[in-house]
Amino acid sequence: MGTVRERGKTLVTGWFSFLHGEATAGDVLALRRVEEVLRGAGLAYDVVWSPGFRADAPHFADLDPAAYSRLVFVCGPVHGPQVEELHRRFAHCVRIAVGVSVVDPASPAATGFHEVLARDAAGAVPTPDLAARAPALPARPVVGVVLTHGQHEYGDQRRHEEVAAGLTRWLAGKDCARLELDTRLDAHDWRLCGTPAQLEAVLSRLDLVVTDRLHGLVLALRAGTPALAVDPVAGGAKVTAQARACGWPALVPAERTVKGAEGVLDRWWDWCLTGGRDEARRIAAGFRTADAAADAADGLLAALETREAPGARPAGQRPGRAGTRWTVGPSREETS
């Protein structure tokens, strides 16, 4: 009998291989751990992927089962018809499951393997998941994404849909960890922050914020995090004005985010992740100094002291132009 090294090729599969399976980060890291072991032993192998996850990789439909003498199933539960089909299609192979959960030891999915190296099974001592000892990963930037699809007060100048589509399409090609955020607060929705302090705690831990919102820009800078800001209003509006007020250069007009504008976004991306870090921290520190640039609140007391009382107004009427009433809308989630 030949050695393991002399036998035919190994096919490595898992739930990440099935058309209607799923690829989780843990599954893929478990695969990396198995690949590390196989490469260390000098064993030839192929990995089969779901076409929905990796369209350019080998898929089950492309494989000739006769080309393999061994099958290794990695991670996840050994349960269900998809796993059972592996046993039928690769019946001629030695089939081993590694780092798996055995839900039902008597199921055909489990008994079909010649050997099961379980991470957990009834009556067995659990072992660490394969992902825990997977090879170290290179660092990737963590990017908060703060977008709005509202602001209908800008009428025909609105480019919000085009900006959001262009930005998200561009971001999908970036090797980064993306985190969708909202400046809207909600005390009852666990997916949203309930206080400004909670949101600032998130923003301060990011490497970059990509945003088309005024407060996405300002709150990122306040937290000392660089922001790649896009003004979603044609000709520029409050995002442009705020970038100028804060002295922040990483601003892209709505007109530049249409298809083919990846170059300008890439340049500001690179700057934000290098020199922009120090500039954002400098601006954040400047907000808190005694000689910080004046904001509108600095003129409030003088305005209160010098303006004459306009007289009695009906309840709910807003100070300012006569007859103008302040109406509270249903939500501010799509404003600044």
C-alpha positions as CSV (number, residue, x, y, z in Angstrom):
1,M,0.0,0.0,0.0
2,G,1.4,3.4,-0.9
3,T,1.9,6.3,1.5
4,V,-0.5,9.1,1.9
5,R,1.8,11.3,-0.2
6,E,1.7,8.8,-3.1
7,R,-2.1,8.5,-3.3
8,G,-4.3,10.6,-5.5
9,K,-5.4,14.2,-5.1
10,T,-7.5,15.5,-2.2
11,L,-10.7,17.5,-2.6
12,V,-11.4,19.9,0.3
13,T,-15.0,21.0,0.7
14,G,-17.4,22.4,3.3
15,W,-20.6,24.4,3.6
16,F,-18.8,27.1,1.6
17,S,-18.9,24.7,-1.3
18,F,-22.6,24.2,-1.7
19,L,-24.8,26.2,-4.0
20,H,-27.2,26.9,-1.2
21,G,-24.8,26.8,1.6
22,E,-23.0,29.7,3.1
23,A,-19.4,30.9,3.6
24,T,-18.8,32.3,7.1
25,A,-15.6,33.9,8.2
26,G,-15.1,31.0,10.7
27,D,-15.6,28.4,8.0
28,V,-13.0,30.0,5.7
29,L,-10.5,30.4,8.5
30,A,-11.0,26.7,9.4
31,L,-10.3,25.9,5.7
32,R,-7.1,27.9,5.9
33,R,-6.0,25.9,8.9
34,V,-6.6,22.6,7.0
35,E,-4.8,24.0,4.0
36,E,-1.8,24.8,6.2
37,V,-1.7,21.2,7.3
38,L,-2.0,19.8,3.8
39,R,0.6,22.1,2.4
40,G,3.0,21.2,5.2
41,A,2.6,17.6,4.3
42,G,3.2,18.3,0.7
43,L,-0.2,17.0,-0.3
44,A,-1.9,18.2,-3.5
45,Y,-5.5,19.4,-3.1
46,D,-8.3,21.4,-4.6
47,V,-10.8,23.5,-2.8
48,V,-14.4,23.6,-4.2
49,W,-16.4,26.8,-3.7
50,S,-20.0,27.9,-4.1
51,P,-20.5,29.8,-7.4
52,G,-22.5,32.3,-5.4
53,F,-19.5,33.2,-3.3
54,R,-16.5,32.8,-5.7
55,A,-17.6,32.7,-9.3
56,D,-14.0,32.2,-10.6
57,A,-13.1,29.2,-8.5
58,P,-13.7,25.4,-9.0
59,H,-17.4,24.4,-8.5
60,F,-18.9,21.0,-8.0
61,A,-20.4,21.2,-11.5
62,D,-16.9,21.5,-13.0
63,L,-15.3,18.6,-11.1
64,D,-14.6,15.1,-12.2
65,P,-15.0,13.0,-9.1
66,A,-12.7,10.3,-10.5
67,A,-9.8,12.8,-10.3
68,Y,-9.8,12.5,-6.5
69,S,-9.1,9.7,-4.1
70,R,-9.8,11.6,-0.8
71,L,-12.4,14.1,0.3
72,V,-12.0,16.3,3.4
73,F,-15.1,18.1,4.7
74,V,-14.2,21.1,6.9
75,C,-16.2,22.8,9.7
76,G,-19.9,23.1,10.2
77,P,-22.5,20.5,11.1
78,V,-22.3,17.1,9.3
79,H,-26.0,17.0,8.7
80,G,-28.5,17.2,5.9
81,P,-29.0,16.1,2.3
82,Q,-26.2,18.2,0.8
83,V,-23.6,16.3,2.9
84,E,-25.3,13.0,2.2
85,E,-25.0,13.8,-1.6
86,L,-21.2,14.1,-1.1
87,H,-21.1,10.5,0.1
88,R,-23.0,9.3,-3.0
89,R,-21.0,11.3,-5.5
90,F,-17.6,10.6,-4.0
91,A,-18.3,7.0,-2.8
92,H,-15.0,5.9,-4.2
93,C,-13.1,8.4,-2.0
94,V,-11.8,8.1,1.5
95,R,-14.0,10.7,3.2
96,I,-12.9,12.5,6.4
97,A,-14.7,15.2,8.3
98,V,-12.6,17.6,10.4
99,G,-13.5,20.3,12.9
100,V,-17.2,19.6,12.6
101,S,-20.2,19.4,14.9
102,V,-21.9,16.0,15.0
103,V,-25.6,16.8,15.6
104,D,-27.0,13.3,15.1
105,P,-24.3,10.5,15.1
106,A,-26.7,8.1,13.5
107,S,-27.6,10.3,10.5
108,P,-26.3,9.2,7.1
109,A,-24.5,12.5,6.8
110,A,-22.3,11.6,9.8
111,T,-22.0,7.8,9.3
112,G,-21.0,8.3,5.7
113,F,-17.5,9.5,6.7
114,H,-14.8,7.0,7.2
115,E,-13.5,9.1,10.0
116,V,-14.9,12.2,11.9
117,L,-12.5,14.4,13.7
118,A,-15.1,16.4,15.6
119,R,-14.9,19.7,17.4
120,D,-18.0,18.7,19.4
121,A,-20.1,15.6,19.6
122,A,-22.2,13.9,22.3
123,G,-20.1,12.2,24.8
124,A,-16.8,13.5,23.4
125,V,-14.4,16.1,24.8
126,P,-14.7,19.3,22.6
127,T,-11.6,20.6,20.8
128,P,-10.9,24.2,19.8
129,D,-12.5,25.2,16.5
130,L,-10.1,25.2,13.6
131,A,-10.5,28.9,13.0
132,A,-8.7,29.6,16.3
133,R,-5.3,28.3,15.0
134,A,-5.7,29.5,11.4
135,P,-2.7,31.4,10.0
136,A,-2.4,35.1,11.1
137,L,-4.2,37.6,8.9
138,P,-2.9,40.9,7.6
139,A,-4.5,44.0,9.1
140,R,-7.3,45.6,7.1
141,P,-8.7,49.1,7.6
142,V,-12.1,49.4,9.4
143,V,-14.3,51.8,7.6
144,G,-17.5,53.3,8.8
145,V,-20.1,54.1,6.1
146,V,-22.6,56.9,6.9
147,L,-24.9,57.6,4.0
148,T,-28.3,59.4,3.5
149,H,-30.9,58.9,0.9
150,G,-33.1,61.8,2.0
151,Q,-32.7,65.6,2.1
152,H,-35.5,66.2,-0.4
153,E,-35.3,69.9,0.4
154,Y,-32.6,70.2,-2.2
155,G,-35.0,69.3,-5.0
156,D,-33.5,69.0,-8.5
157,Q,-30.0,69.4,-7.0
158,R,-30.3,66.1,-5.2
159,R,-27.8,63.4,-6.4
160,H,-28.1,61.2,-3.4
161,E,-29.1,58.0,-5.2
162,E,-26.3,58.4,-7.7
163,V,-23.8,59.2,-5.0
164,A,-24.8,56.2,-2.8
165,A,-24.7,53.8,-5.7
166,G,-21.3,55.1,-6.9
167,L,-19.8,55.0,-3.4
168,T,-21.1,51.5,-2.5
169,R,-20.1,50.1,-5.8
170,W,-16.6,51.5,-5.3
171,L,-16.4,50.4,-1.6
172,A,-17.3,46.8,-2.6
173,G,-14.0,46.6,-4.4
174,K,-12.0,47.8,-1.4
175,D,-10.2,45.3,0.8
176,C,-11.5,46.7,4.1
177,A,-14.0,45.9,6.9
178,R,-17.1,47.9,6.2
179,L,-19.4,49.0,9.0
180,E,-22.7,50.6,8.1
181,L,-23.5,53.4,10.6
182,D,-26.2,56.0,11.2
183,T,-26.1,59.3,13.0
184,R,-29.7,58.8,14.0
185,L,-30.2,58.0,17.6
186,D,-32.8,55.6,19.0
187,A,-33.3,54.5,22.5
188,H,-35.3,51.4,21.6
189,D,-33.6,50.0,18.4
190,W,-30.6,48.0,19.4
191,R,-29.1,48.4,16.0
192,L,-28.7,52.2,16.5
193,C,-26.7,54.1,19.1
194,G,-28.8,55.7,21.9
195,T,-26.5,58.5,22.8
196,P,-23.8,60.6,21.0
197,A,-21.2,59.1,23.3
198,Q,-22.0,55.6,22.0
199,L,-21.6,56.7,18.4
200,E,-18.4,58.6,19.2
201,A,-17.1,55.4,20.9
202,V,-17.5,53.6,17.5
203,L,-16.2,56.4,15.3
204,S,-13.0,56.8,17.4
205,R,-12.1,53.2,16.9
206,L,-12.4,53.3,13.1
207,D,-9.6,53.9,10.6
208,L,-11.8,55.9,8.2
209,V,-15.4,57.1,7.7
210,V,-16.9,57.4,4.2
211,T,-19.9,59.7,4.3
212,D,-22.2,62.0,2.4
213,R,-23.7,63.5,5.5
214,L,-22.7,66.7,7.3
215,H,-22.6,65.0,10.7
216,G,-20.9,62.0,9.3
217,L,-18.0,64.3,8.5
218,V,-18.1,66.5,11.6
219,L,-18.5,63.6,14.1
220,A,-15.7,61.6,12.5
221,L,-13.4,64.6,12.7
222,R,-14.5,65.3,16.3
223,A,-13.5,61.7,17.1
224,G,-10.1,62.2,15.4
225,T,-11.0,59.9,12.5
226,P,-10.4,60.9,8.9
227,A,-13.5,61.2,6.7
228,L,-13.8,60.8,3.0
229,A,-16.7,63.1,2.4
230,V,-18.9,63.4,-0.7
231,D,-21.4,66.2,-1.1
232,P,-24.5,64.6,-2.5
233,V,-25.9,68.0,-3.7
234,A,-25.1,69.2,-7.2
235,G,-23.0,72.4,-7.0
236,G,-22.2,71.7,-3.3
237,A,-24.2,72.4,-0.2
238,K,-23.8,72.0,3.6
239,V,-21.3,69.1,3.4
240,T,-19.0,71.3,1.2
241,A,-19.6,74.3,3.5
242,Q,-18.7,72.2,6.6
243,A,-15.6,70.7,5.1
244,R,-14.4,74.3,4.4
245,A,-15.4,75.4,7.9
246,C,-13.4,72.6,9.5
247,G,-10.4,73.0,7.1
248,W,-10.9,69.4,5.8
249,P,-9.6,68.7,2.3
250,A,-10.9,65.2,1.6
251,L,-14.1,66.3,-0.1
252,V,-15.5,65.0,-3.4
253,P,-18.4,66.8,-5.2
254,A,-21.4,64.9,-6.3
255,E,-20.5,65.3,-9.9
256,R,-17.2,63.3,-9.4
257,T,-18.8,60.2,-8.0
258,V,-20.5,59.1,-11.1
259,K,-19.1,56.0,-13.0
260,G,-15.4,56.4,-13.8
261,A,-14.6,58.6,-10.7
262,E,-12.8,55.8,-8.8
263,G,-9.5,57.6,-9.3
264,V,-10.3,60.6,-7.2
265,L,-11.9,58.5,-4.5
266,D,-8.8,56.2,-4.5
267,R,-6.5,59.2,-4.0
268,W,-8.5,60.6,-1.0
269,W,-8.7,57.0,0.4
270,D,-5.0,56.7,0.3
271,W,-4.5,60.1,1.9
272,C,-7.0,59.5,4.6
273,L,-5.3,56.3,5.7
274,T,-1.9,58.0,5.7
275,G,-1.4,61.7,6.3
276,G,-5.1,62.2,6.9
277,R,-4.9,60.4,10.2
278,D,-2.6,63.1,11.8
279,E,-4.7,65.9,10.2
280,A,-7.9,64.5,11.6
281,R,-6.4,64.3,15.1
282,R,-5.1,67.8,14.7
283,I,-8.5,69.1,13.8
284,A,-10.1,67.2,16.7
285,A,-7.7,68.7,19.1
286,G,-8.4,72.2,17.7
287,F,-12.1,71.9,18.4
288,R,-11.3,71.7,22.1
289,T,-8.8,74.6,22.5
290,A,-9.6,78.0,23.9
291,D,-8.9,79.6,20.6
292,A,-11.1,77.2,18.5
293,A,-12.7,78.8,15.5
294,A,-16.0,80.5,16.3
295,D,-19.2,78.7,15.7
296,A,-22.8,80.0,15.7
297,A,-23.3,79.5,19.4
298,D,-20.5,82.1,20.1
299,G,-22.9,84.8,18.8
300,L,-26.0,83.6,20.6
301,L,-25.7,85.7,23.8
302,A,-25.1,88.9,21.9
303,A,-28.1,88.1,19.7
304,L,-30.2,87.5,22.7
305,E,-29.1,90.8,24.4
306,T,-29.4,93.1,21.4
307,R,-32.6,91.9,19.7
308,E,-35.8,93.3,21.0
309,A,-38.5,90.9,22.1
310,P,-40.8,90.4,19.1
311,G,-43.9,90.3,21.3
312,A,-46.3,87.5,22.0
313,R,-46.6,84.7,19.4
314,P,-49.1,81.9,19.1
315,A,-47.9,78.7,20.6
316,G,-45.7,76.7,18.3
317,Q,-44.7,79.7,16.1
318,R,-41.0,80.0,15.3
319,P,-39.1,83.2,16.0
320,G,-38.1,84.9,12.8
321,R,-40.2,85.9,9.9
322,A,-43.8,86.7,10.8
323,G,-46.2,83.8,10.1
324,T,-43.5,81.2,9.8
325,R,-44.4,78.1,11.9
326,W,-42.1,75.4,13.1
327,T,-43.5,72.0,12.2
328,V,-41.9,68.9,13.6
329,G,-41.8,66.2,10.9
330,P,-42.2,62.4,11.5
331,S,-38.4,61.8,11.6
332,R,-35.0,63.4,11.2
333,E,-33.3,60.2,10.0
334,E,-32.8,61.5,6.5
335,T,-31.7,65.1,7.3
336,S,-28.2,66.3,8.3
